[in-house]
Amino acid sequence: MSVVSYTLTLCIVTFAWSQALVPSRILFEFIGFMVGFNVVFFWLIHSDLNLRFRDPSMTAVQMIVSLIPALWVVYALDDGQARAVFLLVGIVPALYGILALNTRQFLFVGVFYLLFYGITMLMLWYDGSTLLNPPLEVMQFIALALVTTQIAVIGGYINSLRGQLRKRNGELRVATTELAEALEKIGELASRDSLTGVFNRRHLLDVLSKEANRRKRSTGPFSLCIMDVDWFKKVNDEYGHKAGDDVLKEVALATSRDLRGIDCFGRYGGEEFLLILPQTPLEGARVKAERVRQSIENLRFPEIGPDFRITVSIGLAEHRDTEDVDATIHRADMALYQAKHDGRNRTVGEDSLPAA
């Protein structure tokens, strides 16, 4: 933007030179100013030295500096009307301040504009080589003061609106992020059992439905393990419901420790838990279930009693692609019932069920 602005001004200076309004040296001096200033600011920005300043874009400094070559041409012009026209060109860079400056900063730049213009007029008066029309020069100075003041007020107001918009957009992004996190948290809470922290029945059924659909599209098997805490009612009756809750928490924790990333484990209801094992046939599920059963059998509960122990019974079933998940759950449940019937603290697969 700076280079384009200087180049457009250079076109006017070139036209003034072609009309013999300014000598050729003014044209080359303007080009020198233009190249020098832009090279310096380009170097400051691309060397990251500008990041040390409060305003890394150096907008106010660039606006003030850009007035120097314009006033240099004004000083060289003999015709008062030509100076007035070129002064308008010198005000154009002030419009770029709308992108970065507030009203106070705009007024600060405006003071420099008036100061530099006043110095230029004094130099012309002191030099005496140019005829000045005092009323016209005073009117131009007053007009410049009014214009720069209005630009400062309007530009600062526009900049404040941009700032408010950026702030609101930032707040909106934060609110959107917080809302997304809240919805994710709500979704997480909605899928978790409040006591044990593992997945709840609804989430388990959703996963089962997805696994069943995946099973129809591929040959990979998946199996279910329904696990029930043995003699859980007795625990509640003899040690209280708090002890029962502690047992469920520890069972859930012990089972969750040794799961794969693709496995899904949750509380199916009461003291029953469901373990979904994708890409796992019945024999693989049996190995996994036995490992879980033994880890729970090794749990200790010193806060309940030194000799207190817990065991679980587990029923296994492998899903068949010709059935719905309810049928798979039913077979796993029948295997669990068989494990209870056979003495508890054991793992029974559907292949061990008596023929119907």
C-alpha positions as CSV (number, residue, x, y, z in Angstrom):
1,M,0.0,0.0,0.0
2,S,2.8,2.4,0.8
3,V,4.6,1.7,-2.4
4,V,1.4,2.2,-4.5
5,S,0.6,5.4,-2.7
6,Y,4.1,6.8,-3.3
7,T,4.0,5.7,-7.0
8,L,0.7,7.5,-7.6
9,T,2.1,10.6,-6.0
10,L,5.2,10.3,-8.2
11,C,2.9,10.3,-11.3
12,I,1.6,13.7,-10.2
13,V,5.1,15.0,-9.5
14,T,6.1,13.8,-12.9
15,F,3.2,15.7,-14.5
16,A,4.2,18.8,-12.6
17,W,7.7,18.5,-13.9
18,S,6.5,18.0,-17.4
19,Q,4.5,21.3,-17.1
20,A,7.7,23.0,-15.8
21,L,6.1,23.6,-12.4
22,V,9.0,22.0,-10.6
23,P,12.6,21.5,-11.7
24,S,13.9,18.0,-12.6
25,R,16.0,17.8,-9.4
26,I,12.7,17.8,-7.4
27,L,11.5,14.8,-9.4
28,F,14.7,12.8,-8.7
29,E,14.7,13.9,-5.1
30,F,11.1,12.7,-4.7
31,I,12.1,9.4,-6.2
32,G,15.1,9.2,-3.7
33,F,12.7,9.9,-0.8
34,M,10.3,7.3,-2.1
35,V,12.9,4.6,-2.5
36,G,14.7,5.4,0.7
37,F,11.7,5.4,3.0
38,N,10.2,2.2,1.5
39,V,13.5,0.4,1.7
40,V,13.9,1.3,5.4
41,F,10.4,0.3,6.4
42,F,10.7,-2.9,4.3
43,W,13.9,-3.8,6.0
44,L,12.5,-3.1,9.5
45,I,9.5,-5.4,8.8
46,H,11.3,-8.3,7.2
47,S,14.1,-8.3,9.8
48,D,11.4,-8.4,12.5
49,L,12.8,-5.3,14.2
50,N,9.4,-3.7,13.9
51,L,8.1,-6.3,16.5
52,R,10.0,-4.4,19.1
53,F,7.8,-1.4,18.7
54,R,4.4,-0.9,20.3
55,D,2.8,-0.6,16.9
56,P,4.6,-3.3,14.7
57,S,3.0,-1.8,11.5
58,M,4.6,1.6,12.3
59,T,1.5,3.2,10.8
60,A,1.8,6.6,12.5
61,V,5.5,6.9,11.7
62,Q,4.9,6.0,8.0
63,M,2.1,8.5,7.8
64,I,4.3,11.3,9.3
65,V,7.4,10.4,7.1
66,S,5.3,10.2,3.9
67,L,4.4,13.9,4.4
68,I,8.1,14.9,4.0
69,P,8.4,14.3,0.2
70,A,5.0,15.8,-0.4
71,L,5.9,19.0,1.4
72,W,9.3,19.0,-0.3
73,V,7.4,19.3,-3.6
74,V,5.1,21.9,-2.1
75,Y,8.2,24.0,-1.1
76,A,9.5,23.8,-4.7
77,L,6.2,24.9,-6.3
78,D,5.9,28.6,-7.2
79,D,2.2,28.6,-7.9
80,G,0.0,28.8,-4.8
81,Q,-2.9,26.9,-6.4
82,A,-0.5,24.1,-7.4
83,R,0.7,23.9,-3.8
84,A,-2.9,23.6,-2.6
85,V,-3.6,20.8,-5.1
86,F,-0.5,18.9,-4.1
87,L,-1.3,19.4,-0.4
88,L,-4.4,17.3,-0.9
89,V,-2.2,14.5,-2.2
90,G,-0.2,14.7,1.0
91,I,-3.2,14.1,3.1
92,V,-4.1,10.8,1.4
93,P,-1.7,8.7,3.6
94,A,-3.7,9.8,6.6
95,L,-6.5,7.6,5.4
96,Y,-4.4,4.5,6.0
97,G,-4.5,5.3,9.7
98,I,-8.1,4.1,9.7
99,L,-6.5,0.6,9.7
100,A,-4.6,1.0,12.9
101,L,-4.9,4.3,14.8
102,N,-7.3,5.5,17.4
103,T,-8.5,9.1,17.6
104,R,-5.8,10.2,20.0
105,Q,-3.1,8.8,17.7
106,F,-4.7,10.4,14.7
107,L,-4.7,13.8,16.4
108,F,-1.0,13.2,17.3
109,V,-0.2,12.6,13.6
110,G,-2.4,15.6,12.7
111,V,-0.3,17.9,14.9
112,F,2.8,16.8,13.0
113,Y,1.1,17.4,9.7
114,L,0.3,21.0,10.7
115,L,3.7,21.5,12.2
116,F,5.5,20.3,9.1
117,Y,3.2,22.4,6.8
118,G,3.7,25.4,9.0
119,I,7.5,25.0,8.9
120,T,7.3,24.7,5.1
121,M,5.3,28.0,4.8
122,L,7.8,29.7,7.1
123,M,10.7,28.5,4.9
124,L,8.9,29.8,1.9
125,W,8.3,33.2,3.6
126,Y,11.9,33.4,4.9
127,D,13.3,32.4,1.5
128,G,11.4,35.2,-0.2
129,S,11.8,33.7,-3.6
130,T,8.1,32.7,-3.8
131,L,5.3,35.2,-3.7
132,L,2.9,34.2,-1.0
133,N,-0.7,35.3,-0.7
134,P,-1.1,35.5,3.1
135,P,-5.0,35.2,3.2
136,L,-4.8,32.2,0.9
137,E,-2.0,30.5,2.8
138,V,-3.9,31.1,6.1
139,M,-7.1,29.7,4.6
140,Q,-5.2,26.6,3.4
141,F,-3.7,26.1,6.8
142,I,-7.1,26.4,8.5
143,A,-8.6,24.0,5.9
144,L,-5.7,21.5,6.5
145,A,-6.4,21.7,10.3
146,L,-10.1,21.1,9.8
147,V,-9.5,18.2,7.4
148,T,-7.0,16.5,9.6
149,T,-9.2,16.9,12.6
150,Q,-12.2,15.4,10.9
151,I,-10.1,12.6,9.5
152,A,-8.8,12.0,13.1
153,V,-12.3,11.9,14.5
154,I,-13.9,9.8,11.7
155,G,-10.9,7.5,11.3
156,G,-10.6,6.9,15.0
157,Y,-14.3,6.1,15.2
158,I,-14.1,3.7,12.3
159,N,-11.0,2.1,13.9
160,S,-12.9,1.7,17.2
161,L,-15.8,0.0,15.4
162,R,-13.2,-2.4,13.9
163,G,-11.8,-3.0,17.3
164,Q,-15.2,-3.7,18.7
165,L,-15.9,-6.1,15.9
166,R,-12.7,-7.9,16.4
167,K,-13.5,-8.2,20.1
168,R,-17.0,-9.5,19.5
169,N,-15.6,-12.0,16.9
170,G,-13.1,-13.1,19.5
171,E,-15.8,-13.5,22.1
172,L,-17.9,-15.3,19.6
173,R,-15.0,-17.7,18.9
174,V,-14.4,-18.3,22.6
175,A,-18.1,-18.8,23.2
176,T,-18.3,-21.2,20.2
177,T,-15.3,-23.1,21.6
178,E,-16.7,-23.2,25.1
179,L,-20.1,-24.4,23.7
180,A,-18.4,-27.2,21.7
181,E,-16.5,-28.2,24.8
182,A,-19.6,-28.1,26.9
183,L,-21.6,-30.2,24.4
184,E,-18.7,-32.7,24.2
185,K,-18.7,-32.8,28.0
186,I,-22.4,-33.2,28.1
187,G,-22.2,-36.0,25.5
188,E,-19.5,-37.6,27.5
189,L,-21.5,-37.4,30.8
190,A,-24.5,-38.7,29.0
191,S,-22.6,-41.8,27.9
192,R,-21.0,-42.5,31.2
193,D,-22.3,-44.3,34.3
194,S,-22.3,-41.8,37.2
195,L,-21.0,-44.3,39.8
196,T,-18.3,-46.2,38.1
197,G,-17.3,-43.8,35.3
198,V,-17.4,-46.5,32.6
199,F,-19.9,-46.4,29.7
200,N,-23.6,-46.8,30.5
201,R,-26.1,-49.1,28.9
202,R,-27.3,-46.7,26.2
203,H,-23.8,-46.2,24.9
204,L,-23.1,-49.9,25.0
205,L,-26.2,-50.6,22.9
206,D,-25.1,-47.9,20.4
207,V,-21.7,-49.5,20.1
208,L,-23.3,-52.9,19.7
209,S,-25.4,-51.6,16.9
210,K,-22.4,-50.1,15.1
211,E,-20.4,-53.3,15.5
212,A,-23.3,-55.4,14.1
213,N,-23.5,-53.1,11.0
214,R,-19.7,-53.3,10.6
215,R,-19.9,-57.1,10.9
216,K,-22.3,-57.2,7.9
217,R,-19.8,-55.3,5.8
218,S,-16.7,-57.3,6.7
219,T,-15.6,-60.8,7.9
220,G,-14.2,-59.6,11.2
221,P,-15.9,-61.2,14.2
222,F,-16.8,-59.6,17.5
223,S,-17.7,-61.1,20.8
224,L,-19.6,-60.1,24.0
225,C,-18.8,-60.8,27.6
226,I,-21.5,-60.3,30.2
227,M,-20.1,-60.1,33.7
228,D,-22.0,-60.3,37.0
229,V,-20.6,-59.7,40.5
230,D,-21.2,-62.9,42.5
231,W,-23.3,-62.6,45.7
232,F,-23.6,-58.9,45.3
233,K,-26.9,-58.7,47.2
234,K,-25.2,-60.3,50.1
235,V,-22.5,-57.6,50.0
236,N,-25.1,-54.8,50.2
237,D,-27.0,-56.6,53.0
238,E,-24.0,-57.4,55.2
239,Y,-21.7,-54.4,54.5
240,G,-24.0,-51.7,53.3
241,H,-24.6,-50.0,50.0
242,K,-21.4,-47.9,50.3
243,A,-19.4,-51.1,50.3
244,G,-21.4,-52.3,47.3
245,D,-20.7,-49.1,45.4
246,D,-17.0,-49.4,46.3
247,V,-17.0,-53.0,44.9
248,L,-18.6,-51.9,41.6
249,K,-16.0,-49.1,41.2
250,E,-13.1,-51.4,41.8
251,V,-14.5,-54.0,39.5
252,A,-14.9,-51.4,36.8
253,L,-11.4,-50.0,37.3
254,A,-9.7,-53.5,37.3
255,T,-11.5,-54.4,34.1
256,S,-10.7,-51.1,32.3
257,R,-6.9,-51.4,33.0
258,D,-6.3,-54.1,30.5
259,L,-8.5,-53.1,27.5
260,R,-7.5,-52.4,24.0
261,G,-8.3,-49.1,22.3
262,I,-11.1,-50.7,20.3
263,D,-12.7,-52.5,23.2
264,C,-15.8,-51.1,24.9
265,F,-16.6,-51.7,28.5
266,G,-19.5,-50.4,30.6
267,R,-22.1,-51.0,33.2
268,Y,-25.0,-52.9,31.7
269,G,-27.3,-52.6,34.8
270,G,-27.1,-53.1,38.5
271,E,-24.1,-55.3,39.2
272,E,-23.8,-56.5,35.6
273,F,-21.1,-55.3,33.2
274,L,-20.8,-55.7,29.4
275,L,-17.5,-56.0,27.5
276,I,-17.6,-55.6,23.7
277,L,-14.5,-57.1,21.9
278,P,-14.3,-56.1,18.3
279,Q,-12.2,-58.2,15.9
280,T,-12.3,-61.0,18.5
281,P,-13.6,-64.6,18.0
282,L,-15.1,-66.6,20.9
283,E,-11.8,-68.2,21.9
284,G,-10.0,-64.8,22.0
285,A,-12.9,-63.5,24.2
286,R,-12.5,-66.5,26.5
287,V,-8.8,-65.7,27.1
288,K,-9.6,-62.1,27.7
289,A,-12.5,-62.9,30.1
290,E,-10.4,-65.3,32.1
291,R,-7.8,-62.6,32.6
292,V,-10.4,-60.2,33.8
293,R,-12.0,-62.8,36.1
294,Q,-8.6,-63.6,37.7
295,S,-7.7,-59.9,38.2
296,I,-11.0,-59.3,40.0
297,E,-10.5,-62.4,42.1
298,N,-7.2,-60.9,43.3
299,L,-8.7,-57.6,44.4
300,R,-8.5,-56.7,48.0
301,F,-10.8,-54.4,50.0
302,P,-9.1,-53.6,53.4
303,E,-11.6,-50.8,54.1
304,I,-14.4,-53.4,54.0
305,G,-12.7,-56.3,55.7
306,P,-9.3,-58.1,55.7
307,D,-10.7,-61.3,54.3
308,F,-13.3,-59.8,52.0
309,R,-13.1,-61.1,48.5
310,I,-15.1,-60.6,45.3
311,T,-15.6,-62.9,42.3
312,V,-17.4,-62.5,39.0
313,S,-19.1,-64.9,36.6
314,I,-18.8,-64.2,32.9
315,G,-20.9,-65.4,29.9
316,L,-19.5,-65.2,26.4
317,A,-21.1,-65.2,22.9
318,E,-19.8,-64.4,19.4
319,H,-22.1,-62.3,17.2
320,R,-23.4,-64.0,14.0
321,D,-24.0,-61.9,10.9
322,T,-27.4,-63.4,10.4
323,E,-28.8,-62.2,13.8
324,D,-29.5,-59.0,15.6
325,V,-27.6,-58.0,18.7
326,D,-30.4,-59.0,21.0
327,A,-29.9,-62.6,20.1
328,T,-26.2,-62.3,20.8
329,I,-26.9,-60.7,24.2
330,H,-29.4,-63.5,24.9
331,R,-26.8,-66.2,24.3
332,A,-24.2,-64.4,26.4
333,D,-26.8,-64.0,29.1
334,M,-27.6,-67.7,29.0
335,A,-23.9,-68.5,29.2
336,L,-23.7,-66.3,32.3
337,Y,-26.6,-68.1,33.8
338,Q,-24.8,-71.4,33.2
339,A,-21.7,-70.0,34.9
340,K,-23.8,-69.1,37.9
341,H,-25.4,-72.5,37.9
342,D,-22.0,-74.2,37.7
343,G,-20.8,-72.6,40.9
344,R,-19.9,-68.9,40.0
345,N,-16.4,-67.4,39.7
346,R,-16.0,-68.9,36.2
347,T,-16.2,-68.1,32.5
348,V,-18.6,-70.0,30.3
349,G,-18.9,-69.6,26.5
350,E,-22.0,-70.1,24.4
351,D,-20.3,-73.3,23.0
352,S,-20.7,-74.9,26.5
353,L,-24.4,-74.4,26.7
354,P,-26.5,-77.6,26.4
355,A,-28.2,-78.1,23.1
356,A,-31.6,-76.6,22.8
